[in-house]
Amino acid sequence: MPTSWTDHTRDLFDDWGGFTLTGIACSSTGDHTGWYETITLRQDPSAPTAVEAQDKLATAWATLKSG
């Protein structure tokens, strides 16, 4: 486990323009191991909370788990 973390902030709209996010996968390359503590999607980097979709995802996940 890492003893320190590095914060990486990306503006996906600047990177790729407008898009619809339908999934996310985290991976590492080569012999490196990727450790991800938190991934947060926000419409505004200064906003204190994640976008509304977080609640929709939690609801969908709960539906899948209980089904």
PyMOL Python script that loads the backbone (N, CA, C, O; Angstrom):
from pymol import cmd

cmd.read_pdbstr("""\
ATOM      1  N   MET A   1       0.832  -1.171   0.000  1.00  0.00           N
ATOM      2  CA  MET A   1       0.000   0.000   0.000  1.00  0.00           C
ATOM      3  C   MET A   1       0.881   1.240   0.000  1.00  0.00           C
ATOM      4  O   MET A   1       1.874   1.284   0.727  1.00  0.00           O
ATOM      5  N   PRO A   2       0.545   2.243  -0.794  1.00  0.00           N
ATOM      6  CA  PRO A   2       1.358   3.467  -0.808  1.00  0.00           C
ATOM      7  C   PRO A   2       1.340   4.183   0.545  1.00  0.00           C
ATOM      8  O   PRO A   2       0.355   4.131   1.280  1.00  0.00           O
ATOM      9  N   THR A   3       2.435   4.841   0.848  1.00  0.00           N
ATOM     10  CA  THR A   3       2.501   5.627   2.085  1.00  0.00           C
ATOM     11  C   THR A   3       2.108   7.077   1.832  1.00  0.00           C
ATOM     12  O   THR A   3       1.838   7.816   2.779  1.00  0.00           O
ATOM     13  N   SER A   4       2.072   7.491   0.575  1.00  0.00           N
ATOM     14  CA  SER A   4       1.615   8.837   0.235  1.00  0.00           C
ATOM     15  C   SER A   4       0.840   8.761  -1.083  1.00  0.00           C
ATOM     16  O   SER A   4       1.032   7.839  -1.876  1.00  0.00           O
ATOM     17  N   TRP A   5      -0.028   9.734  -1.300  1.00  0.00           N
ATOM     18  CA  TRP A   5      -0.876   9.761  -2.487  1.00  0.00           C
ATOM     19  C   TRP A   5      -0.600  11.019  -3.285  1.00  0.00           C
ATOM     20  O   TRP A   5      -0.193  12.039  -2.729  1.00  0.00           O
ATOM     21  N   THR A   6      -0.818  10.948  -4.569  1.00  0.00           N
ATOM     22  CA  THR A   6      -0.690  12.103  -5.448  1.00  0.00           C
ATOM     23  C   THR A   6      -2.062  12.411  -6.023  1.00  0.00           C
ATOM     24  O   THR A   6      -2.732  11.529  -6.559  1.00  0.00           O
ATOM     25  N   ASP A   7      -2.471  13.658  -5.908  1.00  0.00           N
ATOM     26  CA  ASP A   7      -3.774  14.082  -6.410  1.00  0.00           C
ATOM     27  C   ASP A   7      -3.635  14.474  -7.879  1.00  0.00           C
ATOM     28  O   ASP A   7      -2.806  15.315  -8.228  1.00  0.00           O
ATOM     29  N   HIS A   8      -4.454  13.855  -8.742  1.00  0.00           N
ATOM     30  CA  HIS A   8      -4.473  14.184 -10.165  1.00  0.00           C
ATOM     31  C   HIS A   8      -5.861  14.692 -10.514  1.00  0.00           C
ATOM     32  O   HIS A   8      -6.851  13.993 -10.300  1.00  0.00           O
ATOM     33  N   THR A   9      -5.940  15.898 -11.048  1.00  0.00           N
ATOM     34  CA  THR A   9      -7.215  16.473 -11.458  1.00  0.00           C
ATOM     35  C   THR A   9      -7.199  16.628 -12.970  1.00  0.00           C
ATOM     36  O   THR A   9      -6.260  17.183 -13.541  1.00  0.00           O
ATOM     37  N   ARG A  10      -8.259  16.126 -13.614  1.00  0.00           N
ATOM     38  CA  ARG A  10      -8.378  16.222 -15.068  1.00  0.00           C
ATOM     39  C   ARG A  10      -9.675  16.926 -15.420  1.00  0.00           C
ATOM     40  O   ARG A  10     -10.691  16.728 -14.753  1.00  0.00           O
ATOM     41  N   ASP A  11      -9.652  17.741 -16.456  1.00  0.00           N
ATOM     42  CA  ASP A  11     -10.865  18.333 -16.998  1.00  0.00           C
ATOM     43  C   ASP A  11     -11.192  17.544 -18.262  1.00  0.00           C
ATOM     44  O   ASP A  11     -10.635  17.808 -19.327  1.00  0.00           O
ATOM     45  N   LEU A  12     -12.089  16.585 -18.143  1.00  0.00           N
ATOM     46  CA  LEU A  12     -12.398  15.689 -19.257  1.00  0.00           C
ATOM     47  C   LEU A  12     -13.012  16.440 -20.435  1.00  0.00           C
ATOM     48  O   LEU A  12     -12.803  16.057 -21.586  1.00  0.00           O
ATOM     49  N   PHE A  13     -13.762  17.495 -20.163  1.00  0.00           N
ATOM     50  CA  PHE A  13     -14.347  18.280 -21.239  1.00  0.00           C
ATOM     51  C   PHE A  13     -13.250  18.964 -22.052  1.00  0.00           C
ATOM     52  O   PHE A  13     -13.313  19.001 -23.281  1.00  0.00           O
ATOM     53  N   ASP A  14     -12.238  19.509 -21.359  1.00  0.00           N
ATOM     54  CA  ASP A  14     -11.100  20.100 -22.069  1.00  0.00           C
ATOM     55  C   ASP A  14     -10.332  19.042 -22.859  1.00  0.00           C
ATOM     56  O   ASP A  14      -9.850  19.312 -23.959  1.00  0.00           O
ATOM     57  N   ASP A  15     -10.220  17.838 -22.299  1.00  0.00           N
ATOM     58  CA  ASP A  15      -9.485  16.762 -22.967  1.00  0.00           C
ATOM     59  C   ASP A  15     -10.194  16.273 -24.227  1.00  0.00           C
ATOM     60  O   ASP A  15      -9.555  16.106 -25.266  1.00  0.00           O
ATOM     61  N   TRP A  16     -11.519  16.040 -24.151  1.00  0.00           N
ATOM     62  CA  TRP A  16     -12.232  15.382 -25.242  1.00  0.00           C
ATOM     63  C   TRP A  16     -13.451  16.129 -25.757  1.00  0.00           C
ATOM     64  O   TRP A  16     -14.092  15.654 -26.695  1.00  0.00           O
ATOM     65  N   GLY A  17     -13.793  17.259 -25.196  1.00  0.00           N
ATOM     66  CA  GLY A  17     -15.006  17.956 -25.607  1.00  0.00           C
ATOM     67  C   GLY A  17     -16.224  17.299 -24.966  1.00  0.00           C
ATOM     68  O   GLY A  17     -16.089  16.488 -24.050  1.00  0.00           O
ATOM     69  N   GLY A  18     -17.412  17.650 -25.451  1.00  0.00           N
ATOM     70  CA  GLY A  18     -18.638  17.088 -24.881  1.00  0.00           C
ATOM     71  C   GLY A  18     -18.739  15.584 -25.145  1.00  0.00           C
ATOM     72  O   GLY A  18     -18.394  15.120 -26.231  1.00  0.00           O
ATOM     73  N   PHE A  19     -19.203  14.838 -24.172  1.00  0.00           N
ATOM     74  CA  PHE A  19     -19.364  13.390 -24.318  1.00  0.00           C
ATOM     75  C   PHE A  19     -20.341  12.880 -23.270  1.00  0.00           C
ATOM     76  O   PHE A  19     -20.668  13.585 -22.315  1.00  0.00           O
ATOM     77  N   THR A  20     -20.800  11.654 -23.457  1.00  0.00           N
ATOM     78  CA  THR A  20     -21.652  10.982 -22.480  1.00  0.00           C
ATOM     79  C   THR A  20     -20.833   9.883 -21.821  1.00  0.00           C
ATOM     80  O   THR A  20     -20.340   8.982 -22.501  1.00  0.00           O
ATOM     81  N   LEU A  21     -20.686   9.948 -20.523  1.00  0.00           N
ATOM     82  CA  LEU A  21     -19.940   8.941 -19.776  1.00  0.00           C
ATOM     83  C   LEU A  21     -20.876   7.778 -19.461  1.00  0.00           C
ATOM     84  O   LEU A  21     -21.886   7.957 -18.781  1.00  0.00           O
ATOM     85  N   THR A  22     -20.543   6.599 -19.951  1.00  0.00           N
ATOM     86  CA  THR A  22     -21.391   5.429 -19.710  1.00  0.00           C
ATOM     87  C   THR A  22     -20.706   4.389 -18.837  1.00  0.00           C
ATOM     88  O   THR A  22     -21.322   3.386 -18.476  1.00  0.00           O
ATOM     89  N   GLY A  23     -19.461   4.608 -18.498  1.00  0.00           N
ATOM     90  CA  GLY A  23     -18.747   3.666 -17.640  1.00  0.00           C
ATOM     91  C   GLY A  23     -17.358   4.197 -17.353  1.00  0.00           C
ATOM     92  O   GLY A  23     -16.925   5.189 -17.939  1.00  0.00           O
ATOM     93  N   ILE A  24     -16.668   3.534 -16.451  1.00  0.00           N
ATOM     94  CA  ILE A  24     -15.302   3.925 -16.111  1.00  0.00           C
ATOM     95  C   ILE A  24     -14.536   2.671 -15.717  1.00  0.00           C
ATOM     96  O   ILE A  24     -15.071   1.797 -15.034  1.00  0.00           O
ATOM     97  N   ALA A  25     -13.290   2.586 -16.148  1.00  0.00           N
ATOM     98  CA  ALA A  25     -12.425   1.467 -15.794  1.00  0.00           C
ATOM     99  C   ALA A  25     -11.054   2.016 -15.428  1.00  0.00           C
ATOM    100  O   ALA A  25     -10.530   2.889 -16.120  1.00  0.00           O
ATOM    101  N   CYS A  26     -10.485   1.525 -14.371  1.00  0.00           N
ATOM    102  CA  CYS A  26      -9.163   1.953 -13.932  1.00  0.00           C
ATOM    103  C   CYS A  26      -8.178   0.830 -14.209  1.00  0.00           C
ATOM    104  O   CYS A  26      -8.424  -0.326 -13.865  1.00  0.00           O
ATOM    105  N   SER A  27      -7.079   1.172 -14.823  1.00  0.00           N
ATOM    106  CA  SER A  27      -6.067   0.166 -15.120  1.00  0.00           C
ATOM    107  C   SER A  27      -4.693   0.802 -15.041  1.00  0.00           C
ATOM    108  O   SER A  27      -4.559   2.026 -15.034  1.00  0.00           O
ATOM    109  N   SER A  28      -3.683  -0.034 -14.982  1.00  0.00           N
ATOM    110  CA  SER A  28      -2.308   0.443 -14.977  1.00  0.00           C
ATOM    111  C   SER A  28      -1.574  -0.228 -16.134  1.00  0.00           C
ATOM    112  O   SER A  28      -2.059  -1.210 -16.696  1.00  0.00           O
ATOM    113  N   THR A  29      -0.420   0.296 -16.482  1.00  0.00           N
ATOM    114  CA  THR A  29       0.319  -0.246 -17.617  1.00  0.00           C
ATOM    115  C   THR A  29       1.623  -0.876 -17.167  1.00  0.00           C
ATOM    116  O   THR A  29       2.172  -0.531 -16.120  1.00  0.00           O
ATOM    117  N   GLY A  30       2.098  -1.787 -17.960  1.00  0.00           N
ATOM    118  CA  GLY A  30       3.379  -2.426 -17.664  1.00  0.00           C
ATOM    119  C   GLY A  30       3.357  -3.183 -16.360  1.00  0.00           C
ATOM    120  O   GLY A  30       2.377  -3.849 -16.024  1.00  0.00           O
ATOM    121  N   ASP A  31       4.454  -3.073 -15.626  1.00  0.00           N
ATOM    122  CA  ASP A  31       4.592  -3.779 -14.343  1.00  0.00           C
ATOM    123  C   ASP A  31       4.150  -2.934 -13.159  1.00  0.00           C
ATOM    124  O   ASP A  31       4.380  -3.313 -12.011  1.00  0.00           O
ATOM    125  N   HIS A  32       3.519  -1.795 -13.420  1.00  0.00           N
ATOM    126  CA  HIS A  32       3.096  -0.895 -12.354  1.00  0.00           C
ATOM    127  C   HIS A  32       1.722  -1.292 -11.820  1.00  0.00           C
ATOM    128  O   HIS A  32       0.872  -1.780 -12.565  1.00  0.00           O
ATOM    129  N   THR A  33       1.524  -1.083 -10.553  1.00  0.00           N
ATOM    130  CA  THR A  33       0.230  -1.327  -9.925  1.00  0.00           C
ATOM    131  C   THR A  33      -0.470   0.005  -9.736  1.00  0.00           C
ATOM    132  O   THR A  33       0.141   0.972  -9.281  1.00  0.00           O
ATOM    133  N   GLY A  34      -1.746   0.061 -10.082  1.00  0.00           N
ATOM    134  CA  GLY A  34      -2.513   1.285  -9.888  1.00  0.00           C
ATOM    135  C   GLY A  34      -3.312   1.215  -8.601  1.00  0.00           C
ATOM    136  O   GLY A  34      -4.041   0.249  -8.378  1.00  0.00           O
ATOM    137  N   TRP A  35      -3.187   2.210  -7.762  1.00  0.00           N
ATOM    138  CA  TRP A  35      -3.964   2.317  -6.528  1.00  0.00           C
ATOM    139  C   TRP A  35      -4.847   3.546  -6.657  1.00  0.00           C
ATOM    140  O   TRP A  35      -4.359   4.642  -6.932  1.00  0.00           O
ATOM    141  N   TYR A  36      -6.128   3.366  -6.461  1.00  0.00           N
ATOM    142  CA  TYR A  36      -7.083   4.465  -6.597  1.00  0.00           C
ATOM    143  C   TYR A  36      -7.865   4.591  -5.301  1.00  0.00           C
ATOM    144  O   TYR A  36      -8.629   3.696  -4.941  1.00  0.00           O
ATOM    145  N   GLU A  37      -7.675   5.687  -4.610  1.00  0.00           N
ATOM    146  CA  GLU A  37      -8.396   5.888  -3.357  1.00  0.00           C
ATOM    147  C   GLU A  37      -9.777   6.470  -3.622  1.00  0.00           C
ATOM    148  O   GLU A  37     -10.765   6.011  -3.048  1.00  0.00           O
ATOM    149  N   THR A  38      -9.854   7.471  -4.480  1.00  0.00           N
ATOM    150  CA  THR A  38     -11.112   8.151  -4.736  1.00  0.00           C
ATOM    151  C   THR A  38     -11.152   8.631  -6.172  1.00  0.00           C
ATOM    152  O   THR A  38     -10.164   9.145  -6.696  1.00  0.00           O
ATOM    153  N   ILE A  39     -12.303   8.460  -6.802  1.00  0.00           N
ATOM    154  CA  ILE A  39     -12.548   9.050  -8.111  1.00  0.00           C
ATOM    155  C   ILE A  39     -13.857   9.810  -7.986  1.00  0.00           C
ATOM    156  O   ILE A  39     -14.890   9.234  -7.646  1.00  0.00           O
ATOM    157  N   THR A  40     -13.808  11.105  -8.262  1.00  0.00           N
ATOM    158  CA  THR A  40     -14.985  11.953  -8.126  1.00  0.00           C
ATOM    159  C   THR A  40     -15.240  12.654  -9.446  1.00  0.00           C
ATOM    160  O   THR A  40     -14.325  13.222 -10.042  1.00  0.00           O
ATOM    161  N   LEU A  41     -16.478  12.613  -9.901  1.00  0.00           N
ATOM    162  CA  LEU A  41     -16.878  13.320 -11.109  1.00  0.00           C
ATOM    163  C   LEU A  41     -17.675  14.545 -10.695  1.00  0.00           C
ATOM    164  O   LEU A  41     -18.640  14.450  -9.937  1.00  0.00           O
ATOM    165  N   ARG A  42     -17.263  15.682 -11.197  1.00  0.00           N
ATOM    166  CA  ARG A  42     -17.941  16.931 -10.841  1.00  0.00           C
ATOM    167  C   ARG A  42     -18.132  17.781 -12.082  1.00  0.00           C
ATOM    168  O   ARG A  42     -17.316  17.750 -13.003  1.00  0.00           O
ATOM    169  N   GLN A  43     -19.214  18.536 -12.097  1.00  0.00           N
ATOM    170  CA  GLN A  43     -19.428  19.479 -13.180  1.00  0.00           C
ATOM    171  C   GLN A  43     -18.609  20.743 -12.971  1.00  0.00           C
ATOM    172  O   GLN A  43     -18.253  21.419 -13.936  1.00  0.00           O
ATOM    173  N   ASP A  44     -18.312  21.061 -11.736  1.00  0.00           N
ATOM    174  CA  ASP A  44     -17.573  22.266 -11.395  1.00  0.00           C
ATOM    175  C   ASP A  44     -16.517  21.888 -10.358  1.00  0.00           C
ATOM    176  O   ASP A  44     -16.871  21.418  -9.277  1.00  0.00           O
ATOM    177  N   PRO A  45     -15.231  22.079 -10.656  1.00  0.00           N
ATOM    178  CA  PRO A  45     -14.194  21.650  -9.712  1.00  0.00           C
ATOM    179  C   PRO A  45     -14.278  22.317  -8.352  1.00  0.00           C
ATOM    180  O   PRO A  45     -13.755  21.778  -7.376  1.00  0.00           O
ATOM    181  N   SER A  46     -14.921  23.477  -8.258  1.00  0.00           N
ATOM    182  CA  SER A  46     -15.041  24.134  -6.959  1.00  0.00           C
ATOM    183  C   SER A  46     -16.278  23.672  -6.193  1.00  0.00           C
ATOM    184  O   SER A  46     -16.472  24.047  -5.036  1.00  0.00           O
ATOM    185  N   ALA A  47     -17.124  22.848  -6.844  1.00  0.00           N
ATOM    186  CA  ALA A  47     -18.341  22.361  -6.185  1.00  0.00           C
ATOM    187  C   ALA A  47     -17.968  21.387  -5.063  1.00  0.00           C
ATOM    188  O   ALA A  47     -17.080  20.555  -5.246  1.00  0.00           O
ATOM    189  N   PRO A  48     -18.630  21.478  -3.908  1.00  0.00           N
ATOM    190  CA  PRO A  48     -18.272  20.617  -2.770  1.00  0.00           C
ATOM    191  C   PRO A  48     -18.769  19.181  -2.895  1.00  0.00           C
ATOM    192  O   PRO A  48     -18.293  18.312  -2.165  1.00  0.00           O
ATOM    193  N   THR A  49     -19.707  18.904  -3.792  1.00  0.00           N
ATOM    194  CA  THR A  49     -20.253  17.556  -3.894  1.00  0.00           C
ATOM    195  C   THR A  49     -20.220  17.076  -5.338  1.00  0.00           C
ATOM    196  O   THR A  49     -20.116  17.873  -6.270  1.00  0.00           O
ATOM    197  N   ALA A  50     -20.310  15.775  -5.506  1.00  0.00           N
ATOM    198  CA  ALA A  50     -20.310  15.177  -6.836  1.00  0.00           C
ATOM    199  C   ALA A  50     -21.613  15.475  -7.562  1.00  0.00           C
ATOM    200  O   ALA A  50     -22.593  15.893  -6.944  1.00  0.00           O
ATOM    201  N   VAL A  51     -21.626  15.263  -8.860  1.00  0.00           N
ATOM    202  CA  VAL A  51     -22.816  15.541  -9.658  1.00  0.00           C
ATOM    203  C   VAL A  51     -23.967  14.619  -9.275  1.00  0.00           C
ATOM    204  O   VAL A  51     -23.751  13.585  -8.642  1.00  0.00           O
ATOM    205  N   GLU A  52     -25.156  14.978  -9.645  1.00  0.00           N
ATOM    206  CA  GLU A  52     -26.385  14.275  -9.288  1.00  0.00           C
ATOM    207  C   GLU A  52     -26.358  12.801  -9.658  1.00  0.00           C
ATOM    208  O   GLU A  52     -27.002  11.990  -8.992  1.00  0.00           O
ATOM    209  N   ALA A  53     -25.631  12.440 -10.699  1.00  0.00           N
ATOM    210  CA  ALA A  53     -25.613  11.050 -11.155  1.00  0.00           C
ATOM    211  C   ALA A  53     -25.168  10.080 -10.064  1.00  0.00           C
ATOM    212  O   ALA A  53     -25.485   8.892 -10.129  1.00  0.00           O
ATOM    213  N   GLN A  54     -24.443  10.566  -9.069  1.00  0.00           N
ATOM    214  CA  GLN A  54     -23.989   9.705  -7.984  1.00  0.00           C
ATOM    215  C   GLN A  54     -25.182   9.021  -7.313  1.00  0.00           C
ATOM    216  O   GLN A  54     -25.125   7.823  -7.034  1.00  0.00           O
ATOM    217  N   ASP A  55     -26.252   9.759  -7.053  1.00  0.00           N
ATOM    218  CA  ASP A  55     -27.430   9.174  -6.424  1.00  0.00           C
ATOM    219  C   ASP A  55     -28.101   8.163  -7.348  1.00  0.00           C
ATOM    220  O   ASP A  55     -28.594   7.133  -6.888  1.00  0.00           O
ATOM    221  N   LYS A  56     -28.122   8.449  -8.639  1.00  0.00           N
ATOM    222  CA  LYS A  56     -28.706   7.519  -9.593  1.00  0.00           C
ATOM    223  C   LYS A  56     -27.911   6.225  -9.631  1.00  0.00           C
ATOM    224  O   LYS A  56     -28.490   5.141  -9.715  1.00  0.00           O
ATOM    225  N   LEU A  57     -26.592   6.329  -9.571  1.00  0.00           N
ATOM    226  CA  LEU A  57     -25.745   5.139  -9.568  1.00  0.00           C
ATOM    227  C   LEU A  57     -25.974   4.315  -8.307  1.00  0.00           C
ATOM    228  O   LEU A  57     -26.085   3.091  -8.377  1.00  0.00           O
ATOM    229  N   ALA A  58     -26.046   4.974  -7.162  1.00  0.00           N
ATOM    230  CA  ALA A  58     -26.280   4.258  -5.908  1.00  0.00           C
ATOM    231  C   ALA A  58     -27.621   3.535  -5.944  1.00  0.00           C
ATOM    232  O   ALA A  58     -27.731   2.405  -5.469  1.00  0.00           O
ATOM    233  N   THR A  59     -28.636   4.182  -6.503  1.00  0.00           N
ATOM    234  CA  THR A  59     -29.959   3.560  -6.602  1.00  0.00           C
ATOM    235  C   THR A  59     -29.909   2.354  -7.540  1.00  0.00           C
ATOM    236  O   THR A  59     -30.466   1.300  -7.235  1.00  0.00           O
ATOM    237  N   ALA A  60     -29.244   2.517  -8.673  1.00  0.00           N
ATOM    238  CA  ALA A  60     -29.144   1.411  -9.627  1.00  0.00           C
ATOM    239  C   ALA A  60     -28.380   0.228  -9.023  1.00  0.00           C
ATOM    240  O   ALA A  60     -28.779  -0.923  -9.199  1.00  0.00           O
ATOM    241  N   TRP A  61     -27.284   0.510  -8.313  1.00  0.00           N
ATOM    242  CA  TRP A  61     -26.501  -0.544  -7.686  1.00  0.00           C
ATOM    243  C   TRP A  61     -27.322  -1.275  -6.617  1.00  0.00           C
ATOM    244  O   TRP A  61     -27.278  -2.502  -6.537  1.00  0.00           O
ATOM    245  N   ALA A  62     -28.059  -0.539  -5.809  1.00  0.00           N
ATOM    246  CA  ALA A  62     -28.900  -1.164  -4.785  1.00  0.00           C
ATOM    247  C   ALA A  62     -29.968  -2.057  -5.436  1.00  0.00           C
ATOM    248  O   ALA A  62     -30.282  -3.130  -4.920  1.00  0.00           O
ATOM    249  N   THR A  63     -30.513  -1.617  -6.550  1.00  0.00           N
ATOM    250  CA  THR A  63     -31.513  -2.419  -7.268  1.00  0.00           C
ATOM    251  C   THR A  63     -30.897  -3.718  -7.775  1.00  0.00           C
ATOM    252  O   THR A  63     -31.506  -4.781  -7.660  1.00  0.00           O
ATOM    253  N   LEU A  64     -29.695  -3.636  -8.334  1.00  0.00           N
ATOM    254  CA  LEU A  64     -29.015  -4.836  -8.833  1.00  0.00           C
ATOM    255  C   LEU A  64     -28.702  -5.805  -7.710  1.00  0.00           C
ATOM    256  O   LEU A  64     -28.904  -7.011  -7.853  1.00  0.00           O
ATOM    257  N   LYS A  65     -28.202  -5.280  -6.578  1.00  0.00           N
ATOM    258  CA  LYS A  65     -27.822  -6.141  -5.449  1.00  0.00           C
ATOM    259  C   LYS A  65     -29.029  -6.841  -4.837  1.00  0.00           C
ATOM    260  O   LYS A  65     -28.922  -7.981  -4.386  1.00  0.00           O
ATOM    261  N   SER A  66     -30.186  -6.158  -4.817  1.00  0.00           N
ATOM    262  CA  SER A  66     -31.351  -6.746  -4.181  1.00  0.00           C
ATOM    263  C   SER A  66     -32.143  -7.653  -5.130  1.00  0.00           C
ATOM    264  O   SER A  66     -33.021  -8.399  -4.695  1.00  0.00           O
ATOM    265  N   GLY A  67     -31.829  -7.585  -6.424  1.00  0.00           N
ATOM    266  CA  GLY A  67     -32.565  -8.353  -7.420  1.00  0.00           C
ATOM    267  C   GLY A  67     -32.063  -9.698  -7.537  1.00  0.00           C
ATOM    268  O   GLY A  67     -32.575 -10.481  -8.336  1.00  0.00           O
TER     269      GLY A  67
END
""", "prot")
cmd.dss("prot")
cmd.show_as("cartoon", "prot")
cmd.util.cbc("prot")
cmd.orient("prot")
